[in-house]
Amino acid sequence: MRIDDILTRDKTLFSFEFFPPKTDNGWSALSARLAAFEALEPSFVSVTYGAGGSTRDKTNALVKHLATETSLDPIPHLTCVGHSKKDIGELLTGYAEVGIDNLLALRGDKPQEGIADSDFSYGADLVKHIKSFNGRAFGVGVAGYPEGHPETPNRLTQMEHLKAKVDAGADWICTQLFFDNNAFYDWKERCELSGINAPILAGIMPITSIANMKSMAELAGGTNFPAALQRRLMRCQDDPDAVRNVGISWAAEQCADLLDHDVRGIHFFTMNQSFATEDIYKSLGVTSSSKLR
């Protein structure tokens, strides 16, 4: 189902992000959890794509499995770093052939080693290329950064880049994770002032351990960890279960506040684990997305 139809169907969207496991054990573990994710009735699920296309085959395999073996509606990430127009054309053709309706178009991270040649300089270039594809009219999502992108410290320039992606044909925006809702609301208002009116899904990732928090800080550069959140975590830092409970509780509070402010959608970064997302739904008093729409 194309994203515009999903947006029409669901007053509030709820979506989950998976990554393609690297090992057989990882695949088995995710497969065992898919039924729990299905029970939460997301509007769609997205599947990440490694730096420079490093997980290309695994991403494709997971997308096809979700599309054919589950009730989940998969949206593949597609990055342009390290890819030629020919590479992207082949990927688009393959997705069209298996009936994929939507893509999340990203510039993508550069590989840690080597040089990533590409026919695309920016995410907007990839959006334009997807929209010009003749084989299928894909719905296209792009990324937004409420607390800034580490490679573009100039926030005015950053907003120009986002507007360029929307003007190129992006149908919706999915944000990077954040822990301060006020920062999200201010950024959303700045989007409106810049003429960016595409539907916005708020990215939420619960902290489940101190190591998990440090990893987020490294991967999602620019993300702020509010003092109140850090204070709560510091009180129980030697108790892993308590840290997990604090992180999930904070994320649940974020979600409740976002819903109170009529957010268009919430995108959960699940790390392929269902328990945290399930606990957030329980904290909201529901067992599935249908109760929140």
N, C-alpha and C positions, 0 to 999 in steps of 0.2 A: 504494500500500500504506500503510495507516495506521501511525503511528509505533509503536503497541503491537505490531503484527505485525513491524515491522522490529526492534524491541528483542528480540522472541522469536527471530527468525531469526538475528540477528548478536550474538554474544557481546560483541564490541567494535564500536562504530559508528565509521565514518570518513565525514566529510562535508566538502563544499567550499562556500565562499560566492562567488557572482558578483555583479557589479553590472551593471545595464543600460547598455550603451555609449551615449554621447550622439551619436556621429557614425557615418557609414556606414563609415569606416575602422575604427573601434572594433568595430563589429558584424562586419566581415569578419575582423578579427584574432581575436576570440573564437571565431567559427565555425570558424576554421582550427585552433584549439586544442582543440575539444571532443572530438575523437577521442582525444587524449592523456589528457584527463580521464576519458573513458569507460574507457580501458585500466586506470586505477587502481582501478576498481570501487568507487566510494564507495557508502555506504548510501543517501545522498541528497545533493542539492545545494540550497542556499538562494539566493534572489534578493532583493537589497536593494530598499528602497523609499525614495525621497528624502524629505528634510525636508518636512513638510506635504503629502506626496503628490505632490511635484514630478516624480517619474518614473513616475507611475501607469501611463500608457499603455505606456511602454517596459518597465516591469516585467512587465505583463501579456503583452506581445508575446514577451518572452524566456521567460517561464514556459511559454507555449503552444508555443513552438518546441522547448524542451527536452522537453516532454511528448510531442510528436507526432513529432519528427524524430530523437530520440536515445534511448539506453537509460537516460539519467539520470532520476532521480525528483526532480522539482523541488518545493521548498517555498517559497512566496512569503512574504516579510516583509509584515506588515500593520501600519501605524501608525495611531494614532487622533488625533494632533494635527492640527487643521485639518479634521476629518471629522465629519459628522453621522451619526446612526444610519442615515439613509437612504443616505448614501454607502457606509457599510460593508456595508449590506444588499445593495446593488447589486454590490459587489465579491464578496461571499460567493456570491451567486447565479451570477455569472459563473464563479467557480472551481468551483462545484458542477457546472455544466453541462459543463465540460471534464474532469471527473473528478479534480480535485485533492483529495487526501485529508488534507493537513496544512498548517498555517500557523504562522508564527512571529510571535506577537503582541507588539508593542512599543508603548510610549507614543510614541516617536519624538522627533526633534529639532525644535525650533521653526524655522520659516523665518528666514533671516537678515534678511529685510525683511518688514514688514507684521505684522498680528495674525492669529494662527491660532485662530479660534473652533472649539470642539469640543464634542460631547455627552459626551465622555469625559475624566475628569480624570486617571485612572491606568491603567496597563497592566492591572490587575486588572479594571477596568470593561470593557475590551475583551475579555478572556478570557471573562467572564461572558456578554457579548453573543454571542460566537462560539458558545459552548456552548449557548445558547438558540436558535440558528438552526435552523429546521425543515427546511431543504432538504437538509442533509447533516450527518453527525456527524463534524466535523473533529477530527483530532488537533492539539493546540495546544502549541507550545513558547513559552518566555519567556526573557528575558535575565537573567543573573546577573553580579555585579561583584565578583570576588575581592579587588580592591584598592580598592574603594570607587567610589561614583558622585559626580562633582563637585558635583551639585546637592543631594546628601544626605550631608553630612559626618558626621552621626550614624550610626555603624555599626549601632547597635541598631535605630534607625528603619528603616534600609535593609533589615535582615533581616526586619523586620515587613512591609515592602512586598513582599519576595520571597515570604514565606509567604502573604500575601494572594493573590498571583497563583496559587500552587500550590493553595491552598484553593478558589480560584474555578474550578479544573478543569484547570490546566496539566498536561500529560503529561510534559514533560521541560524541562530547563534547559540553555541554551547560554551559556557565559560570554564576557565581554569578553576580549580578548587580554591575556596576561600573560607575563612573562619570568622570574618567580621561582616555581618549582614549590612551594616551601615555603609561599608565601603562598596558593597554591591549596589545598594540603592543609589548612592551618589554617582557611581559609574553608569548605571542604567539611565539616570537623568541626563548625564553628559552625552550619552548616545542619542537620546531624543533631541537634545540641543544641536547635535551635529547632523540631524536628519536621518539617523539610523533607526528604522522602525520595524526591523525584522523581529519576529518572536525570539525571546531569550530564555534559554534553559540555564538554571543556576547549578553549577557543579559543586557537589558535596562529597567529601571523603572523610569518614570518621577516623580519628586517631585510635589505633588499637594497641599501641605499645610505644614506649619512648623511642625505640629504634625506628619504628614506623614514622614517628614525627620527624626525626632527624633525616630520614630518607626523603620525606615530603619536602623539607626545607631545601634539600639539595636538588631535587628534580623539578620542583615548582618554584624557581627563583623569583623573588619579589613577594611571595606570599607572607602575610603578616600573621603571627601567632599572638593573639591578644594577651595582655598581662593577666586578665581574669582566668583565661584558659590555662596559661602556664602555671598560675598559682594553684589551681585545682589539681593539676597533674603533679606538681612538686610535692603536695601533701601526701600523695600515695605512690610516689615513684618507685618504691621498693616492693609494691604489691601489684603484679601484672594484671590480676583480675580487676582490681580497683581502677587501674589506669585505663583498662579497656572500657569499664563502665562509665568513667568520666568522659572519655572520648566519644562514646556512642550517645551519652546524654547530651553533650554539647551539640553534636550533629542533629539530634532530634529536636532540640530547642531551636536550632537554625531553621529546620524544615517547618516547624510549627509557625514560626514568625514569617517565613517566606509565604506560606499558604495564607496566613492572615492578611498579607499584603498583595494577594492575588497574583503571585508569580505565575508565569505562563507554563513553567515546567521545572522539574528538578531532575538532574542527571547524577546518578550515584556512581562514583568510582569504586567498584566493588573489590578490586584485586582478586577476583575469582572466588571470593569467600561470601557465602550467603548469610552467615549468622549476624553480622553487623547490620546489614540492610534489613533483615527480618526483625531485629530488635528495635530499629528505628520505627518501623511500621507499627510494632506493638506499642511503643511509646506514644505514637499518635492515635492509638486506640482502634487500629484497624488491622485486618489480615491481608488486605490486597489493595491495589491502586484504585480499583473500582469504587471503594468506599470513600476515596479522597477526591474524586473527580466532580 
